[in-house]
Structure formats: structure tokens, C-alpha cells
Amino acid sequence: MSSPFRESTPALSAPAETRVGWIGTGIMGTPMCRHLQHAGYRLTIYTRNRSKASGVLARGATWADSPAAVAEQTDVVMTMVGFPDDVRDVYFEEHGLLAAARPGMVLVDMTTTEPSLAQDIALAAQKRGAFAIDAPVSGGDVGARNAALSIMIGGVTAAVQAIMPLLECLGKKIVHQGDSGAGQHAKLCNQIVIAGTMIGVCESLLYGYKAGLQLDRMLESIRGGAAACWTLDNLAPRILTRNFDPGFFVEHFIKDMGIALEEARRRQLILPGLTLAHRLYERVQGLGHGRAGTHALMLALEDLSHIDLPHPPALP
């Protein structure tokens, strides 16, 4: 079947016509792929560890041996990898996506990375007649599994509109923030809020424990007031059961906060709350929990106060 995209004009994505490539099948990437498959899109997959794509391949996706091979076989390619260097490799290496980008195709990076890198990718894609969009997400593994992510987008309006049916398979809140890089800036704002909120949630649990409260009852109360937030609803219960499995890796969160702090320095901003959170999370990583979920911040705070919450927490 010929490509549904005309030169430099992206067409509206549709399951029967649009061939979709996907790179990165981790905690979030895998369920996101499955939503696209459920919607009827034909997927071509590449990831550094093929075994991580086994579930998606078993559901009918096609394997490609490199990012360039993914681009050669598809009309839209979506990437969800770990760090800025991973993004650079996927897009700019000899067998990367840009080496095989064609006029009219759309490249969508959903990784949280540097706004300047998103702009570099968009410029390189433009030189080949293609489009590149930055579309980082928030919502963690829960949002990915439930197709309820918040998606923050930067890029050319026509390309954003063309891939909207794909994004609607993955998220419930989809907002076009502006030009290339704007999606990444919005995601950094998101991470700044999460960093401060996580400190508050963990410290409230520590205080409640030392005050002799029944922690699940305490959470029931504060979830219904002004403190209500996603972290209280989704991660505080995991802390109480001592389940620190990742919905989003600590090491990735440290990366995000580092990017935000660097962007702040470039703008002569001082962000003391984010600076503190970054240092605390580095302590979490230093304790050996870099591959745990972000709520493992609790472990560093317990360590500072020489407290070990019972497993599961004992009721007063």
C-alpha cells in the first residue's frame, strides 16, 4: 500500500491506512503500543532488547532491525525511550530515524527530554520534508495502561492535527502547547509540581506514623480536602504496602529534574524546592533504588529520620 502522506502534507491518521512505527517498549511504551493495536493500527517495532517487545510482537506487530528500518516501513513513528542520549541515537545515528525520513512523514518523540533537542530534531526533519513533534506524557504506568495520559505537544499545527487520532488512543488530556520544544517545557513544569508534591506526601506519612495515626484513615481524610492529588490516590497506597515497583523510574525522574534545573539556570531562575527534591532523589539513587518508582523517595526520608515503616504498616 502506498503512503497516505503527500509530500510535506501530513494526512489524518487512520487505522486502515496509516502505518505506525514504535520505538521503546518499556513500562509505559508497551501498554501504549497495545492501545494502538487494539484501535487497529499496524505497528512496526524496534527496541534495543527485542525480548521486551515480545508481547506486542505476539499481537501482530512487525519487527524491524533498526530505527531507520522502522521509518522505511511506516508513515508515523512514535518514540518512547529513556534519556536524551537515547533520543539522539534513535534520531541522529547512522541508522537512525532521520536517515530514512521521507517528505510528509511524522516523527513523534514522547520521551521527556531537552527542549533544545526537540527543536534540533524538528529542524533536521524539516530539511527532509518531514515533521517532528515533541509529545511527552504524564500519568505513569497507570495512565499508560488506562489510556488516560496527559500529552503535552510542541510542533507544527498541521502535523499535530494529523496524528491526533493516534494520540487519542493514548491519552485523555491532549494539549498543543506551541512550537517545537513547547511540549517539553510543559512537561518540565509537570515534573516540578510532582517533585514538590512527592515530598509533601511522603513527609505527611512519616509524620502521621510518628503521631500514631492509622495511615489509611488519615489518607482517607486528606484525599477529600485541599490536599487531594494524583500522588495521594495512586502512590501513597503503594508506599503503605511497601510496593516500590516503578511506574516511573527514579533515575528517569532525576534526569527530568536535572533538565529542568539547567533550563532554569539558563533563564536565571532559582528554584529551591526543585533543587531540594533533586538532592533527595539523588540520595534515593545512592541507596540503590534508582530503578524503583518515584515514590521510593519515602526510603530516603525514612533513612534521614532513622525510621522504618512496618511491612505492612502496623495499625496503632
C-alpha positions as CSV (number, residue, x, y, z in Angstrom):
1,M,0.0,0.0,0.0
2,S,1.4,3.4,-0.9
3,S,1.9,6.0,1.8
4,P,-1.2,8.1,2.7
5,F,1.0,11.1,3.2
6,R,1.5,13.6,0.4
7,E,4.8,15.5,0.1
8,S,5.1,17.9,3.0
9,T,1.4,17.5,3.8
10,P,0.5,15.1,6.6
11,A,-2.8,13.3,6.2
12,L,-5.1,12.4,9.1
13,S,-4.1,9.2,10.7
14,A,-6.5,6.3,10.2
15,P,-6.1,2.6,11.2
16,A,-6.8,1.2,7.7
17,E,-4.3,3.5,6.1
18,T,-1.6,4.7,8.4
19,R,1.4,2.5,9.1
20,V,2.8,3.3,12.6
21,G,6.3,2.7,13.9
22,W,7.1,2.4,17.6
23,I,10.5,2.5,19.3
24,G,10.7,1.8,23.0
25,T,8.7,-0.9,24.8
26,G,9.3,-0.3,28.4
27,I,6.9,0.1,31.4
28,M,4.9,2.8,29.5
29,G,5.7,2.1,25.9
30,T,4.3,-1.5,25.9
31,P,0.7,-0.7,27.1
32,M,0.7,2.3,24.7
33,C,1.5,0.1,21.8
34,R,-1.3,-2.3,22.8
35,H,-3.8,0.5,22.7
36,L,-2.8,1.4,19.2
37,Q,-3.0,-2.3,18.2
38,H,-6.5,-2.5,19.8
39,A,-7.5,0.5,17.7
40,G,-6.5,-1.4,14.5
41,Y,-3.2,0.3,13.7
42,R,-0.5,-1.9,12.1
43,L,2.8,-1.5,14.1
44,T,6.4,-1.9,13.2
45,I,8.6,-2.2,16.3
46,Y,12.2,-1.6,17.2
47,T,13.8,-1.7,20.7
48,R,17.3,-2.4,21.8
49,N,16.1,-5.5,23.7
50,R,13.8,-7.5,21.4
51,S,12.5,-9.6,24.3
52,K,10.8,-6.5,25.8
53,A,8.7,-6.3,22.6
54,S,7.6,-9.9,22.7
55,G,4.1,-9.2,23.9
56,V,3.5,-6.6,21.2
57,L,5.0,-8.8,18.5
58,A,2.8,-11.7,19.7
59,R,-0.2,-9.5,18.9
60,G,0.8,-9.0,15.3
61,A,3.4,-6.2,15.2
62,T,6.3,-6.5,12.8
63,W,9.9,-6.4,13.9
64,A,12.5,-4.0,12.3
65,D,16.2,-4.2,12.9
66,S,16.9,-0.5,13.3
67,P,15.2,2.8,13.7
68,A,15.9,3.6,10.0
69,A,14.2,0.3,9.1
70,V,11.1,1.4,11.1
71,A,11.0,4.7,9.3
72,E,11.3,3.0,5.9
73,Q,8.2,0.9,6.6
74,T,5.9,3.4,8.2
75,D,4.2,6.8,7.9
76,V,4.3,7.9,11.6
77,V,7.0,6.9,14.0
78,M,6.5,7.3,17.8
79,T,9.4,7.0,20.2
80,M,9.4,6.4,23.9
81,V,12.9,5.8,25.2
82,G,14.8,6.8,28.4
83,F,17.4,9.5,28.3
84,P,18.4,12.4,25.9
85,D,21.4,10.4,24.6
86,D,18.9,7.5,23.7
87,V,16.8,10.0,21.8
88,R,19.9,11.3,20.0
89,D,20.9,7.8,19.0
90,V,17.4,6.9,17.8
91,Y,17.1,10.0,15.6
92,F,20.6,11.0,14.6
93,E,22.8,7.9,14.4
94,E,23.8,6.4,11.1
95,H,20.8,4.0,11.1
96,G,18.5,6.4,12.9
97,L,15.1,7.7,12.0
98,L,16.2,10.9,10.3
99,A,18.4,8.9,7.9
100,A,15.3,7.4,6.4
101,A,12.8,10.2,7.0
102,R,10.7,11.0,3.9
103,P,8.7,14.0,2.9
104,G,5.3,14.1,4.7
105,M,6.1,11.5,7.4
106,V,5.7,12.5,11.1
107,L,8.1,11.7,13.9
108,V,6.7,11.9,17.4
109,D,9.0,11.8,20.4
110,M,7.1,11.0,23.6
111,T,10.3,10.8,25.7
112,T,10.8,13.6,28.3
113,T,14.0,15.3,27.1
114,E,15.7,18.6,26.5
115,P,13.5,21.3,24.7
116,S,16.6,22.2,22.6
117,L,16.9,18.6,21.4
118,A,13.3,18.6,20.3
119,Q,14.0,21.7,18.3
120,D,17.1,20.1,16.7
121,I,15.0,17.1,15.7
122,A,12.3,19.3,14.2
123,L,14.8,21.3,12.2
124,A,16.5,18.1,10.9
125,A,13.2,16.6,10.0
126,Q,12.1,19.8,8.2
127,K,15.2,19.6,6.0
128,R,14.0,16.3,4.7
129,G,10.4,17.5,4.2
130,A,9.2,15.6,7.3
131,F,7.6,16.7,10.5
132,A,8.8,16.2,14.1
133,I,6.7,16.7,17.2
134,D,7.6,16.6,20.8
135,A,4.8,15.0,22.8
136,P,5.9,14.0,26.4
137,V,3.3,12.4,28.6
138,S,2.3,12.4,32.3
139,G,0.4,9.8,34.2
140,G,2.9,7.0,34.7
141,D,2.2,3.3,34.3
142,V,-1.4,3.8,35.5
143,G,-2.1,6.4,32.8
144,A,-0.4,4.3,30.2
145,R,-2.4,1.2,31.0
146,N,-5.7,3.1,31.1
147,A,-5.1,5.2,28.0
148,A,-5.5,8.2,30.3
149,L,-2.2,10.0,29.8
150,S,-1.9,13.8,29.7
151,I,0.0,14.6,26.5
152,M,1.9,17.9,26.0
153,I,2.7,18.8,22.4
154,G,5.1,21.0,20.6
155,G,5.2,21.3,16.8
156,V,3.6,22.3,13.6
157,T,-0.2,22.5,13.9
158,A,-0.9,20.5,10.7
159,A,1.2,17.6,11.8
160,V,-0.3,17.7,15.3
161,Q,-3.8,17.5,13.8
162,A,-2.8,14.7,11.5
163,I,-1.7,12.4,14.4
164,M,-4.5,13.4,16.8
165,P,-6.4,10.1,16.2
166,L,-3.2,8.2,17.4
167,L,-2.8,10.4,20.5
168,E,-6.5,10.0,21.4
169,C,-5.8,6.3,21.7
170,L,-3.3,7.0,24.4
171,G,-4.5,10.0,26.4
172,K,-7.5,11.9,27.8
173,K,-5.9,15.3,28.1
174,I,-4.1,16.4,24.9
175,V,-3.0,20.0,24.6
176,H,-0.9,21.6,21.9
177,Q,1.4,23.9,23.8
178,G,3.1,25.7,20.8
179,D,6.1,25.4,18.6
180,S,8.8,22.7,18.8
181,G,10.1,22.3,22.3
182,A,7.0,23.7,23.9
183,G,5.7,20.2,24.8
184,Q,9.0,19.5,26.6
185,H,8.8,22.8,28.5
186,A,5.3,21.9,29.7
187,K,6.4,18.5,30.8
188,L,9.2,20.1,32.9
189,C,6.6,22.2,34.6
190,N,4.7,19.0,35.3
191,Q,7.8,17.4,36.9
192,I,8.4,20.4,39.1
193,V,5.0,20.1,40.6
194,I,5.4,16.3,41.0
195,A,8.7,16.8,42.8
196,G,7.3,19.1,45.4
197,T,4.1,17.1,45.8
198,M,6.0,13.8,46.4
199,I,8.0,15.4,49.3
200,G,4.8,16.5,50.9
201,V,3.0,13.1,50.5
202,C,6.0,11.2,52.0
203,E,6.6,13.6,54.8
204,S,2.9,13.5,55.7
205,L,3.0,9.7,56.0
206,L,6.1,9.9,58.2
207,Y,4.5,12.5,60.5
208,G,1.3,10.5,60.6
209,Y,3.2,7.4,61.6
210,K,5.1,9.0,64.4
211,A,1.9,10.7,65.6
212,G,0.3,7.3,66.0
213,L,-2.3,7.7,63.3
214,Q,-3.9,4.9,61.3
215,L,-2.4,5.9,58.0
216,D,-5.1,4.6,55.7
217,R,-7.7,6.5,57.7
218,M,-5.5,9.6,57.6
219,L,-5.2,9.3,53.8
220,E,-9.0,8.9,53.5
221,S,-9.4,12.3,55.2
222,I,-6.8,14.3,53.4
223,R,-7.7,12.9,49.9
224,G,-11.1,14.6,50.3
225,G,-9.7,18.0,51.1
226,A,-7.4,20.6,49.6
227,A,-4.5,18.1,49.6
228,A,-6.3,15.9,47.1
229,C,-3.9,14.9,44.2
230,W,-3.0,12.0,41.9
231,T,0.0,11.1,44.0
232,L,-2.1,10.6,47.1
233,D,-4.6,8.5,45.2
234,N,-2.1,6.3,43.3
235,L,1.3,6.2,45.0
236,A,0.6,6.7,48.7
237,P,-1.2,3.3,48.9
238,R,1.8,1.6,47.3
239,I,4.0,3.1,50.0
240,L,1.8,1.7,52.7
241,T,2.1,-1.8,51.3
242,R,5.9,-1.2,50.7
243,N,5.5,-1.7,47.0
244,F,8.1,0.4,45.3
245,D,7.8,-1.1,41.9
246,P,8.3,1.5,39.2
247,G,5.5,3.3,37.5
248,F,8.3,5.8,36.6
249,F,11.9,5.2,37.4
250,V,13.8,7.3,40.0
251,E,16.7,7.6,37.6
252,H,14.5,9.0,34.9
253,F,13.0,11.5,37.3
254,I,16.4,12.6,38.3
255,K,17.1,13.2,34.6
256,D,14.0,15.2,34.2
257,M,14.7,17.4,37.3
258,G,18.3,17.9,36.1
259,I,17.0,19.2,32.7
260,A,14.5,21.5,34.4
261,L,17.2,22.9,36.7
262,E,19.5,23.5,33.7
263,E,16.7,25.3,31.8
264,A,16.0,27.4,35.0
265,R,19.7,28.4,35.2
266,R,19.6,29.5,31.6
267,R,16.7,31.7,32.5
268,Q,18.3,33.0,35.7
269,L,15.7,31.3,37.8
270,I,16.3,30.0,41.3
271,L,14.0,27.0,42.1
272,P,14.9,26.0,45.7
273,G,12.1,23.4,46.0
274,L,13.2,21.6,42.9
275,T,16.8,21.8,44.0
276,L,16.0,20.1,47.3
277,A,13.9,17.4,45.6
278,H,16.7,16.7,43.1
279,R,19.2,16.2,46.0
280,L,16.8,14.0,47.9
281,Y,16.2,11.8,44.8
282,E,20.0,11.5,44.3
283,R,20.0,10.2,47.9
284,V,17.4,7.6,46.8
285,Q,19.6,6.5,44.0
286,G,22.6,6.4,46.3
287,L,20.8,4.0,48.5
288,G,20.4,1.7,45.5
289,H,16.9,2.5,44.4
290,G,17.4,4.2,41.1
291,R,15.2,1.6,39.3
292,A,12.4,1.9,41.8
293,G,9.4,4.1,41.4
294,T,9.4,7.7,42.3
295,H,7.5,7.1,45.5
296,A,10.7,5.4,46.7
297,L,11.6,8.9,47.9
298,M,10.0,7.6,51.1
299,L,13.0,5.3,51.6
300,A,15.4,8.2,51.6
301,L,13.2,10.2,54.1
302,E,12.9,7.2,56.3
303,D,16.7,6.9,56.2
304,L,17.2,10.5,57.2
305,S,14.9,10.1,60.2
306,H,16.1,6.6,61.1
307,I,12.6,5.3,60.7
308,D,11.5,2.0,59.1
309,L,7.8,1.8,58.5
310,P,6.5,-1.7,59.3
311,H,5.7,-4.1,56.4
312,P,2.7,-3.7,56.1
313,P,2.3,-0.7,58.4
314,A,1.1,-1.7,61.9
315,L,-2.1,-0.1,62.9
316,P,-1.9,1.9,66.2
